[in-house]
Amino acid sequence: MGTNQSSAKHIVVAGASGLIGRSLIASLESSGHLVTQLVRREPAGERERRWDPNGRRLDARIIDGADAVVNLAGSRLGRLPWTYPVKKDILRSRVNATLTITKAIAACEVPPRTLINASAMGVYGDRPDEVLNEESAVATDGFLPKVVERWEAAARTAPEGTRVVLVRFGLVVGESGFLPLLKALGQLGLLTQLGDGTQHWPWVGIRDTVRAVELALKRDDVSGPLIVAGPTPCTSDEFMTHLASRLGRPRVLKTPKSLIGFTLREAGRELFLFDQRAEPKRLLQLDMPFREATAQQAIDRALRSPDFADIEE
């Protein structure tokens, strides 16, 4: 077993403006860690440093001597439809950001010992009737599997001596991200069963997402793929039914697979219809306690946040 490193660390975070980044930074700073945020705009404070991932520019001195880099950078997948320019940006934003960081690590005099690089469950593709864990084969067909394959390959270019963890995030349930959109649809009575509703969604609560990343930072025996998903399976129909109930809105619509495929094409199939029953095998082996053991608990907690205070229950 690896050591459990508990002293204060210097951690550099890229992609800090999203749900995971904001939540992670708040948790790290509350634990006494020093966090430097990489931003593309002009830095607004002493804890921010500018970088240009599209131009693959990052001053190695920013990360030199840091204990770890957490790379969460990447454009949103929810920009629909997936036109060619959108798909190009989804891929390049992830690969360029990752290669920019690994190049900077290689240029450091004292390189970070750890790189936590975001990845996604999309690497597995559509896998009905399977239980997916870190040992499962990745898919070879589909846009998202190909994106994640190149994304993870970029992370593996980090120099020898830097531990690389590929965090394959599931569908993160929190107060921002995709849930506000579903809330808005629910208030209009437009929550729908997607296809036959039997496809599994690899959900995970935001608090457990942060806890998993922090565990990966602390444990030097964790490397390679790490699935970050909840411990209890949930189908899309179960997810939508509970959300509609909590919003006090009926779920009266059913959207056939054919219509989803026709209107949203590849994005509709891969984002909403892929069946991915995830097993967070490595996290369970590490005895990580889950604060939200079911998707229903994760939904309930997210809806109690201030961002959802206007929901009538």
C-alpha positions in Angstrom: 0.0 0.0 0.0 1.1 3.5 -0.7 1.6 6.3 1.8 -1.3 8.5 2.8 0.2 11.9 2.4 -1.6 14.4 4.7 0.6 17.5 5.0 -0.3 20.7 3.2 0.5 20.6 -0.5 0.9 23.0 -3.5 -1.6 21.9 -6.1 -2.1 23.5 -9.5 -5.6 23.3 -11.0 -6.5 23.8 -14.7 -10.2 24.0 -15.7 -11.1 25.5 -12.3 -14.2 27.3 -13.4 -16.5 24.3 -13.8 -18.5 22.4 -11.2 -15.8 20.0 -10.3 -13.0 22.6 -10.3 -14.9 25.0 -8.0 -15.9 22.4 -5.6 -12.4 20.8 -5.5 -10.6 24.1 -4.9 -13.0 25.0 -2.1 -12.3 21.6 -0.4 -8.5 21.8 -0.9 -8.2 25.3 0.4 -10.4 24.5 3.4 -7.9 21.6 4.2 -5.0 24.1 4.2 -3.6 23.3 0.8 -2.1 26.1 -1.5 -4.0 26.1 -4.8 -2.8 27.9 -7.9 -5.4 28.2 -10.7 -4.5 28.3 -14.4 -6.7 30.8 -16.2 -6.9 31.9 -19.9 -7.9 35.5 -19.0 -5.9 38.1 -17.2 -5.2 36.8 -13.7 -7.5 38.4 -11.1 -5.5 37.5 -8.0 -2.2 36.2 -6.7 -3.5 32.6 -6.8 -4.1 32.8 -10.5 -1.6 32.3 -13.4 -2.3 32.7 -17.1 -1.8 30.0 -19.6 -2.7 29.4 -23.3 -3.7 25.8 -23.9 -4.8 26.4 -27.4 -1.4 27.8 -28.2 0.2 25.2 -26.0 1.9 27.8 -23.8 2.5 27.4 -20.1 5.4 28.8 -18.2 7.0 25.8 -16.5 8.0 27.9 -13.6 4.3 28.1 -12.6 4.2 24.4 -11.8 7.9 23.8 -11.0 8.1 22.5 -7.4 4.3 22.0 -7.1 3.2 18.7 -5.6 0.5 18.0 -8.1 -1.4 19.2 -11.2 -5.1 18.6 -11.6 -6.2 19.0 -15.2 -9.9 19.4 -15.6 -9.8 21.5 -18.8 -12.0 20.8 -21.7 -15.0 22.4 -23.5 -18.5 21.4 -22.7 -20.0 18.2 -24.2 -23.5 19.6 -24.0 -23.2 22.0 -26.9 -25.8 20.5 -29.2 -25.8 19.5 -32.0 -22.3 18.2 -32.4 -21.4 20.0 -35.6 -17.9 19.6 -37.0 -16.5 22.7 -35.4 -18.0 21.7 -32.0 -16.5 18.2 -32.2 -13.2 19.6 -33.3 -13.2 21.9 -30.2 -14.3 19.1 -27.8 -11.3 17.1 -28.9 -8.7 19.8 -29.3 -9.5 21.5 -26.0 -8.8 18.4 -24.1 -5.8 17.1 -26.0 -4.1 20.5 -26.3 -4.6 21.4 -22.6 -3.2 18.0 -21.5 -0.2 18.2 -23.9 0.5 21.7 -22.7 0.7 20.5 -19.1 2.8 17.4 -19.8 5.3 19.5 -21.8 5.6 22.0 -19.0 6.1 19.1 -16.5 9.0 17.8 -18.6 10.6 21.3 -18.5 10.5 21.6 -14.7 13.6 21.4 -12.6 11.5 19.8 -9.8 8.5 18.3 -11.7 5.2 17.7 -9.9 5.0 14.1 -8.6 1.4 13.7 -9.6 -0.8 14.5 -12.6 -4.5 14.0 -12.0 -6.0 14.2 -15.5 -9.8 14.3 -16.2 -11.2 11.6 -18.4 -14.7 10.2 -18.9 -16.8 7.1 -18.9 -17.5 7.8 -22.5 -14.4 5.8 -23.3 -16.4 2.6 -22.8 -19.0 3.3 -25.5 -22.4 1.6 -25.4 -22.1 -1.6 -23.3 -25.5 -3.1 -22.4 -25.5 -6.2 -20.2 -22.0 -5.4 -18.9 -20.6 -4.2 -15.6 -17.7 -1.8 -16.4 -14.7 -1.2 -14.2 -11.1 -0.1 -14.7 -10.2 -3.5 -16.1 -12.9 -3.4 -18.8 -11.8 -3.0 -22.4 -12.4 0.4 -23.9 -14.5 0.9 -27.0 -13.1 1.4 -30.5 -16.1 3.0 -32.2 -17.9 6.3 -31.5 -16.9 9.9 -31.1 -16.5 10.0 -27.4 -14.4 6.8 -27.1 -12.0 8.2 -29.7 -11.8 11.6 -27.9 -11.1 9.9 -24.5 -8.5 7.6 -26.1 -6.5 10.5 -27.4 -7.1 12.5 -24.2 -5.7 9.8 -22.1 -2.8 9.1 -24.5 -1.9 12.8 -24.1 -1.8 12.4 -20.3 0.5 9.4 -20.6 3.1 11.6 -22.3 4.0 12.9 -18.8 7.6 12.2 -18.0 8.7 9.2 -16.0 8.6 10.0 -12.4 5.2 11.8 -12.5 2.4 9.6 -11.4 -0.6 9.8 -13.8 -4.2 9.2 -12.7 -6.8 9.1 -15.4 -10.0 10.0 -13.6 -12.9 8.6 -15.7 -15.8 10.8 -14.4 -19.4 9.7 -14.7 -22.4 12.0 -14.9 -21.7 14.4 -12.0 -24.8 15.4 -10.1 -24.4 18.8 -8.5 -25.9 22.2 -8.1 -24.6 23.2 -11.6 -23.7 21.4 -14.7 -26.5 19.5 -16.4 -29.0 19.5 -13.5 -30.2 23.1 -13.9 -31.2 22.3 -17.5 -33.2 19.3 -16.3 -34.8 21.4 -13.6 -35.9 23.9 -16.2 -37.4 21.2 -18.3 -39.1 19.7 -15.3 -40.8 23.0 -14.4 -42.2 23.0 -17.9 -43.4 19.4 -17.5 -41.0 18.3 -20.2 -38.9 15.7 -18.4 -39.0 12.7 -20.6 -38.1 9.1 -20.7 -35.2 8.8 -23.1 -35.6 5.8 -25.4 -36.8 2.8 -23.4 -35.2 4.1 -20.2 -33.3 0.9 -19.4 -29.9 2.3 -20.2 -27.7 2.8 -17.1 -26.2 6.2 -16.4 -22.9 6.3 -14.6 -23.9 9.0 -12.1 -21.8 10.3 -9.2 -22.5 13.0 -6.6 -20.3 16.1 -6.6 -19.1 15.6 -3.0 -18.0 12.0 -3.8 -16.4 13.3 -7.0 -14.3 15.7 -5.0 -13.5 13.1 -2.4 -12.3 10.7 -5.1 -9.9 13.3 -6.6 -8.5 14.1 -3.2 -8.0 10.4 -2.6 -6.1 10.1 -5.8 -4.0 13.1 -4.8 -3.1 11.5 -1.4 -2.5 7.9 -2.5 0.7 7.3 -4.3 -0.4 3.7 -5.1 -3.2 5.0 -7.3 -2.3 5.4 -11.0 -3.8 4.7 -14.4 -7.6 4.6 -14.9 -9.8 5.5 -11.9 -13.6 5.3 -12.4 -15.4 7.9 -10.4 -19.1 6.8 -10.3 -21.6 6.0 -7.7 -21.7 2.6 -6.1 -25.4 1.8 -6.9 -26.6 1.4 -10.5 -29.3 3.7 -11.9 -31.1 3.6 -15.2 -32.1 6.8 -17.0 -35.8 6.1 -16.3 -35.1 5.8 -12.5 -33.1 9.0 -12.6 -35.7 11.0 -14.5 -38.6 9.5 -12.5 -37.1 10.6 -9.2 -36.1 14.0 -10.4 -39.7 14.6 -11.7 -41.1 13.5 -8.4 -38.8 15.8 -6.4 -39.7 18.7 -8.7 -43.4 18.0 -8.2 -43.9 17.8 -12.0 -45.3 14.9 -13.9 -43.1 13.0 -16.4 -45.6 12.5 -19.2 -43.4 12.3 -22.3 -41.5 9.5 -23.9 -38.9 10.3 -26.5 -38.2 7.3 -28.8 -34.6 6.4 -29.6 -35.3 7.0 -33.3 -36.3 10.6 -32.6 -33.3 11.3 -30.3 -31.0 9.9 -33.0 -32.7 11.9 -35.8 -32.7 15.2 -33.9 -29.4 15.1 -32.0 -27.6 12.5 -34.2 -24.4 11.2 -32.7 -24.6 13.4 -29.6 -28.1 12.1 -28.7 -27.0 8.5 -28.9 -23.7 8.9 -27.0 -24.9 11.3 -24.3 -28.3 10.0 -23.6 -28.7 6.4 -24.9 -25.4 4.7 -24.2 -25.8 2.0 -21.6 -22.9 2.2 -19.1 -23.3 0.3 -15.8 -20.3 1.5 -13.9 -18.6 -0.2 -11.0 -16.1 2.1 -9.1 -14.0 -1.0 -8.3 -10.8 0.8 -7.4 -12.5 3.3 -5.1 -14.3 0.4 -3.4 -11.0 -1.4 -2.9 -9.6 1.8 -1.3 -12.6 1.8 1.1 -13.7 5.2 0.0 -17.0 6.0 1.8 -19.7 7.4 -0.4 -21.7 10.2 0.9 -24.4 9.7 -1.7 -24.8 6.0 -2.2 -27.7 6.3 -4.7 -28.5 8.6 -7.5 -31.7 9.6 -5.7 -29.6 10.8 -2.7 -27.3 12.8 -5.0 -30.3 14.4 -6.7 -31.9 15.3 -3.4 -28.8 16.9 -2.1 -28.2 18.9 -5.2 -31.8 20.2 -5.2 -31.3 21.4 -1.6 -28.5 23.8 -2.7 -29.2 27.6 -2.9 -29.1 27.4 -6.7 -32.4 25.4 -6.5 -34.1 27.4 -3.8 -36.9 28.5 -6.1 -38.1 24.9 -6.7 -41.6 24.3 -5.5 -41.8 21.0 -3.8 
